[in-house]
Structures are given as C-alpha cells and as structure tokens.
Amino acid sequence: EKLLADEAMSSYSEKLNYAIVLRALGKLTDSQKILDGLTKSHPERYEAYLWMCMNYIRLNQEGRLEHSYEICLQLYKERQDTDENMELLKSLMEER
C-alpha cells in the first residue's frame, strides 16, 4: 500500500484511484492522507477535493466539508467539465 502512495513516479490518476479504493475499503483516514497530498501537489485539480468531500460526508465533518466543497466547486466550474461524481456531490450538498 505504502509503495504506491509514496512512489514519486505514481501519476495523479493512480494516486487518486488508490485513494478511492481505500475509501471503498473503509480506510477513510488513509484515503484522506493521499487526497490531502494530491491537493497540495495539484491545487488546480478538483478531483481530489471531490473525494475529500465524499469522505467528509461519511465522517460527518461539516466544517472541513464546507471549506473543501467551496474549493472543489470553484475548480470544477473553471474546468467546465462534466463529471458524474461531481454531480452526485452537488446533489448531496443540496440535500444538506
């Protein structure tokens, strides 16, 4: 597990996918560590913020959720992208 997350040669996508797998396995703390690293190394990308928000929802961490969601939403709008997971997050946030 550690090798992939720490390997300098690992791409953004590989690390993001690994964090999502960890999340699916219920290892939210490990997932968050990887996602946090991705937001620092690639602050212009919304995807890591998106999955951080999904983790924060599961962990009921409202303060962190709001802050990360604001950043995520702004980056997503700038990309003018279409992402099913982002649309899901937006609807989850609207329900709150």
Residue frames as a rotation matrix with the C-alpha (Angstrom) as fourth column:
GLU 1
0.564 0.826 0.000 0.00
0.826 -0.564 0.000 0.00
0.000 0.000 -1.000 0.00
LYS 2
0.523 -0.385 -0.760 2.64
0.206 -0.809 0.551 2.49
-0.827 -0.445 -0.344 1.03
LEU 3
-0.448 -0.808 0.384 4.74
0.558 0.083 0.826 1.96
-0.699 0.584 0.413 -2.07
LEU 4
-0.138 0.460 0.877 2.13
0.954 -0.177 0.243 3.24
0.268 0.870 -0.415 -4.50
ALA 5
0.824 0.554 -0.121 1.17
0.563 -0.776 0.285 6.27
0.064 -0.302 -0.951 -2.43
ASP 6
0.570 -0.669 -0.477 4.77
0.058 -0.546 0.836 7.30
-0.820 -0.504 -0.273 -1.78
GLU 7
-0.067 -0.644 0.762 6.25
0.849 0.364 0.382 6.48
-0.524 0.673 0.523 -5.17
ALA 8
-0.304 -0.137 -0.943 7.31
-0.114 -0.977 0.179 9.70
-0.946 0.162 0.282 -6.89
MET 9
-0.984 -0.135 -0.118 6.65
-0.136 0.130 0.982 8.09
-0.117 0.982 -0.146 -10.28
SER 10
-0.442 0.888 0.124 2.97
0.826 0.458 -0.330 7.45
-0.350 -0.043 -0.936 -9.49
SER 11
-0.740 0.228 0.633 0.70
0.308 -0.722 0.620 9.65
0.598 0.653 0.464 -11.52
TYR 12
-0.765 0.555 0.328 -2.06
-0.643 -0.629 -0.437 11.85
-0.036 -0.545 0.838 -10.17
SER 13
0.112 0.878 -0.465 -4.64
-0.844 0.331 0.421 9.45
0.524 0.346 0.779 -11.57
GLU 14
-0.147 -0.241 -0.959 -3.01
0.153 0.953 -0.263 6.41
0.977 -0.186 -0.104 -9.99
LYS 15
-0.961 -0.245 -0.127 -2.89
0.170 -0.163 -0.972 8.06
0.217 -0.956 0.198 -6.58
LEU 16
-0.517 0.845 0.135 -6.47
-0.855 -0.515 -0.056 9.31
0.022 -0.145 0.989 -6.93
ASN 17
0.194 0.586 -0.787 -7.69
-0.539 0.734 0.413 5.84
0.820 0.344 0.458 -7.88
TYR 18
-0.504 -0.458 -0.732 -5.80
0.353 0.664 -0.659 4.33
0.788 -0.591 -0.173 -4.96
ALA 19
-0.963 0.183 0.199 -7.43
-0.268 -0.552 -0.789 6.82
-0.034 -0.813 0.581 -2.56
ILE 20
-0.118 0.974 -0.194 -10.86
-0.954 -0.057 0.295 5.88
0.276 0.219 0.936 -3.98
VAL 21
0.037 0.053 -0.998 -10.12
-0.060 0.997 0.051 2.17
0.998 0.058 0.040 -3.48
LEU 22
-0.864 -0.393 -0.315 -9.06
0.294 0.114 -0.949 2.83
0.408 -0.913 0.017 0.12
ARG 23
-0.676 0.695 0.244 -12.29
-0.736 -0.621 -0.270 4.77
-0.036 -0.362 0.932 0.64
ALA 24
0.148 0.760 -0.633 -14.30
-0.728 0.517 0.451 1.84
0.670 0.393 0.630 -0.71
LEU 25
-0.166 -0.322 -0.932 -12.48
0.322 0.876 -0.360 -0.44
0.932 -0.360 -0.041 1.73
GLY 26
0.796 0.571 -0.203 -13.48
0.400 -0.242 0.884 1.86
0.455 -0.784 -0.421 4.60
LYS 27
0.018 -0.873 -0.487 -9.94
0.979 -0.084 0.186 3.18
-0.204 -0.480 0.853 5.14
LEU 28
0.788 0.464 0.406 -11.02
0.558 -0.816 -0.151 6.82
0.261 0.346 -0.901 5.15
THR 29
0.747 -0.569 -0.344 -8.02
-0.092 -0.601 0.794 8.13
-0.658 -0.562 -0.501 7.10
ASP 30
-0.233 -0.858 0.458 -5.57
0.445 0.325 0.835 6.57
-0.865 0.399 0.305 4.65
SER 31
0.138 0.392 0.910 -7.65
0.988 -0.113 -0.101 7.81
0.063 0.913 -0.403 1.74
GLN 32
0.954 0.280 -0.106 -7.67
0.293 -0.946 0.140 11.34
-0.061 -0.164 -0.985 3.17
LYS 33
0.305 -0.920 -0.247 -3.87
0.083 -0.232 0.969 11.36
-0.949 -0.316 0.006 3.55
ILE 34
-0.432 -0.440 0.787 -3.41
0.781 0.254 0.570 10.59
-0.451 0.861 0.234 -0.13
LEU 35
0.375 0.679 0.631 -6.07
0.882 -0.471 -0.018 13.08
0.285 0.563 -0.776 -1.19
ASP 36
0.853 -0.127 -0.506 -4.53
0.188 -0.830 0.525 15.77
-0.487 -0.543 -0.684 1.01
GLY 37
-0.173 -0.984 0.050 -1.18
0.291 -0.002 0.957 15.20
-0.941 0.180 0.287 -0.69
LEU 38
-0.310 0.119 0.943 -2.82
0.949 0.105 0.299 15.47
-0.063 0.987 -0.146 -4.10
THR 39
0.780 0.614 0.120 -4.48
0.618 -0.786 0.007 18.80
0.099 0.069 -0.993 -3.23
LYS 40
0.568 -0.653 -0.501 -1.05
-0.018 -0.619 0.785 20.13
-0.823 -0.437 -0.363 -2.25
SER 41
-0.461 -0.827 0.321 0.79
0.292 0.200 0.935 18.83
-0.838 0.525 0.149 -5.30
HIS 42
-0.783 0.281 0.555 -2.01
0.556 -0.083 0.827 19.64
0.279 0.956 -0.092 -7.77
PRO 43
-0.656 0.525 -0.542 -4.07
0.298 -0.479 -0.826 22.51
-0.693 -0.703 0.158 -6.29
GLU 44
-0.668 0.371 -0.645 -5.60
-0.698 -0.614 0.370 23.25
-0.259 0.697 0.669 -9.69
ARG 45
-0.729 0.367 -0.577 -7.38
-0.111 0.769 0.629 19.85
0.675 0.523 -0.520 -9.91
TYR 46
-0.156 0.782 0.604 -10.86
-0.928 -0.326 0.183 19.42
0.340 -0.532 0.776 -8.41
GLU 47
0.225 0.376 -0.899 -10.96
-0.286 0.907 0.308 15.61
0.931 0.188 0.312 -8.29
ALA 48
-0.599 -0.495 -0.630 -9.06
0.449 0.445 -0.775 15.14
0.664 -0.747 -0.044 -5.02
TYR 49
-0.895 0.341 0.289 -11.24
-0.447 -0.676 -0.586 17.79
-0.004 -0.653 0.757 -3.36
LEU 50
-0.021 0.928 -0.372 -14.32
-0.793 0.211 0.572 15.97
0.609 0.307 0.731 -4.64
TRP 51
0.168 0.057 -0.984 -13.31
0.201 0.975 0.091 12.71
0.965 -0.213 0.153 -2.95
MET 52
-0.907 -0.404 -0.117 -12.22
0.223 -0.225 -0.948 14.53
0.357 -0.886 0.295 0.19
CYS 53
-0.547 0.784 0.293 -15.76
-0.822 -0.570 -0.010 15.93
0.159 -0.246 0.956 0.36
MET 54
0.261 0.639 -0.724 -17.23
-0.438 0.747 0.501 12.46
0.860 0.187 0.474 -0.11
ASN 55
-0.344 -0.470 -0.813 -15.07
0.529 0.618 -0.581 11.24
0.776 -0.630 0.036 2.79
TYR 56
-0.973 -0.021 0.230 -16.04
-0.155 -0.679 -0.718 14.22
0.172 -0.734 0.657 4.95
ILE 57
-0.085 0.996 -0.012 -19.72
-0.838 -0.065 0.542 13.43
0.539 0.057 0.840 4.35
ARG 58
0.306 0.161 -0.938 -19.13
0.100 0.975 0.200 9.87
0.947 -0.156 0.282 5.52
LEU 59
-0.501 -0.623 -0.601 -17.16
0.686 0.138 -0.715 11.13
0.528 -0.770 0.358 8.53
ASN 60
0.574 0.811 -0.111 -19.70
0.756 -0.473 0.452 13.88
0.314 -0.343 -0.885 9.37
GLN 61
-0.298 -0.732 -0.613 -17.01
0.799 -0.542 0.259 16.57
-0.522 -0.413 0.746 9.35
GLU 62
0.598 0.770 0.223 -19.13
0.769 -0.474 -0.428 19.56
-0.224 0.428 -0.876 8.38
GLY 63
0.643 -0.370 -0.671 -16.55
-0.153 -0.920 0.361 22.35
-0.751 -0.130 -0.648 8.76
ARG 64
-0.475 -0.873 0.113 -13.98
-0.139 0.201 0.970 20.65
-0.869 0.444 -0.217 6.59
LEU 65
-0.208 0.498 0.842 -16.68
0.859 0.504 -0.086 19.62
-0.467 0.706 -0.533 4.14
GLU 66
0.779 0.585 -0.224 -17.87
0.439 -0.765 -0.471 23.18
-0.447 0.269 -0.853 3.54
HIS 67
0.304 -0.762 -0.572 -14.35
-0.465 -0.643 0.608 24.52
-0.831 0.081 -0.550 3.01
SER 68
-0.651 -0.603 0.461 -13.30
0.044 0.576 0.816 21.74
-0.758 0.552 -0.348 0.63
TYR 69
0.048 0.763 0.645 -16.59
0.868 0.287 -0.405 21.88
-0.494 0.579 -0.648 -1.26
GLU 70
0.754 0.202 -0.625 -16.20
-0.001 -0.951 -0.308 25.60
-0.657 0.233 -0.717 -1.96
ILE 71
-0.198 -0.920 -0.337 -12.73
-0.596 -0.160 0.787 24.99
-0.778 0.357 -0.517 -3.43
CYS 72
-0.620 -0.004 0.785 -13.91
0.377 0.875 0.303 21.94
-0.688 0.484 -0.541 -5.34
LEU 73
0.392 0.891 0.231 -16.90
0.704 -0.128 -0.699 23.70
-0.593 0.436 -0.677 -6.86
GLN 74
0.598 -0.237 -0.766 -14.84
-0.395 -0.918 -0.024 26.68
-0.697 0.317 -0.643 -7.99
LEU 75
-0.511 -0.859 -0.010 -12.19
-0.493 0.284 0.823 24.46
-0.704 0.425 -0.569 -9.63
TYR 76
-0.404 0.462 0.790 -14.89
0.621 0.772 -0.135 22.33
-0.672 0.436 -0.599 -11.25
LYS 77
0.676 0.698 -0.236 -16.60
0.349 -0.585 -0.732 25.40
-0.649 0.412 -0.640 -12.73
GLU 78
0.221 -0.696 -0.683 -13.28
-0.658 -0.623 0.423 26.65
-0.720 0.356 -0.596 -14.11
ARG 79
-0.717 -0.536 0.446 -12.71
-0.117 0.724 0.680 23.32
-0.687 0.435 -0.582 -15.87
GLN 80
-0.051 0.823 -0.565 -16.16
-0.950 -0.215 -0.228 23.39
-0.309 0.525 0.793 -17.49
ASP 81
-0.884 -0.329 -0.330 -16.12
-0.392 0.909 0.142 19.63
0.254 0.255 -0.933 -17.22
THR 82
0.327 0.944 0.040 -18.90
-0.833 0.268 0.484 17.07
0.447 -0.192 0.874 -16.78
ASP 83
-0.770 -0.592 -0.237 -18.32
-0.339 0.694 -0.635 14.52
0.540 -0.408 -0.736 -14.04
GLU 84
0.114 0.873 -0.474 -20.97
0.071 0.469 0.881 12.13
0.991 -0.134 -0.009 -12.68
ASN 85
-0.113 -0.232 -0.966 -19.32
0.927 0.325 -0.187 12.06
0.357 -0.917 0.178 -9.25
MET 86
-0.972 -0.229 -0.046 -19.26
0.232 -0.924 -0.304 15.84
0.027 -0.306 0.952 -9.07
GLU 87
-0.432 0.890 0.149 -22.93
-0.436 -0.350 0.829 15.98
0.789 0.293 0.539 -9.99
LEU 88
0.211 0.442 -0.872 -23.64
0.534 0.695 0.481 13.44
0.819 -0.567 -0.090 -7.23
LEU 89
-0.562 -0.496 -0.662 -21.69
0.825 -0.281 -0.490 15.55
0.057 -0.821 0.568 -4.72
LYS 90
-0.921 0.247 0.302 -23.58
-0.193 -0.961 0.199 18.67
0.339 0.125 0.932 -5.76
SER 91
0.005 0.989 -0.147 -26.92
-0.242 0.144 0.959 16.92
0.970 0.031 0.240 -5.19
LEU 92
0.068 -0.055 -0.996 -25.74
0.839 0.543 0.027 15.56
0.540 -0.838 0.083 -1.83
MET 93
-0.855 -0.450 -0.260 -24.73
0.519 -0.723 -0.457 19.06
0.018 -0.525 0.851 -0.78
GLU 94
-0.644 0.693 0.325 -28.09
-0.387 -0.661 0.643 20.50
0.660 0.289 0.694 -1.88
GLU 95
0.218 0.751 -0.623 -29.86
0.214 0.586 0.781 17.93
0.952 -0.304 -0.033 0.33
ARG 96
-0.453 -0.506 -0.734 -27.91
0.798 0.136 -0.587 19.02
0.397 -0.851 0.342 3.43
